Amino acid sequence: MRVKCVICDKIEKIDNQSPLAKKLRNRPIHTYMCKECYERIENRTKERIDTGNFRLYKKDEANESW
C-alpha cells in the first residue's frame, strides 16, 4: 500500500496486511506520518515539556456531564 505523509508529502510503501494499513483503509480520518516527521514532533514536544512552559489541557470528564 502506498501512503503519503501529511506533513512532508513523502510517499512510502507499507505492507498491505500490517495493522497500520488496515487502520488507514477502514478509517479514513486517520492520517499517516513518516518516521522522520513523527520523531521530529515527538522530540520537539519533549523539549517544550522540559522548558516548563508547556500545558496539556485535558478534558475534565467530571465537569462535562450533560
N, C-alpha and C positions, 0 to 999 in steps of 0.2 A: 504494500500500500504506500502510495506517495503522500507525504504530508508536508505542509508549509508552515514554517514558524511565523507566528503572528507579529513578532517584533522585528526580526531581521529579514524576513521573506526568503530564508534559505530553504530549499527543498531537499528533503531527506526521504529515505526509504525505510519503512519498518515492516516487520513480519505481519502478514495478514491475520495470523492466529494469536497474536500477542494480546494481552488484556487491554493495552492502550489502544490498539487498532479497533477492537470491538467496542470500546467505550466511545471512541470518536465516530464510529459508524452509527451506533444506536442512539447516541445523544448528541445532536449537532451543536448544542450550546457549548460543549466542551471544546477547548482550543488546544493547539499543540505549540509547545515551545521547545526549541532545540536545547541541547545540553549546555552549550555555552551561555545562552541567554538566561536559562534557569539558574545556573551557578552565579552569574553576574548579579542577578536580582537578589539571590539568597545572600551573597556576600555583602552587598550594599545595605540590605535590610539589617543584617547583624551589626554592621558598622554604625548605623543610625541608632539601634537599640543601645549599643555601648556608650554613645555620647550622652544618653540620659534625656535627650530632647524628643524621644520617640514615644508617642502614646498610642496604645492599641485600644480602640474603642470597641468593646464587646457589647453585644446586645444583652440587656438585662431581662431575663425571662420572667422574673417576679413582677416587674412593673408593666409588662406587656400583656397582661391577661385582659381579655375583652369580655 
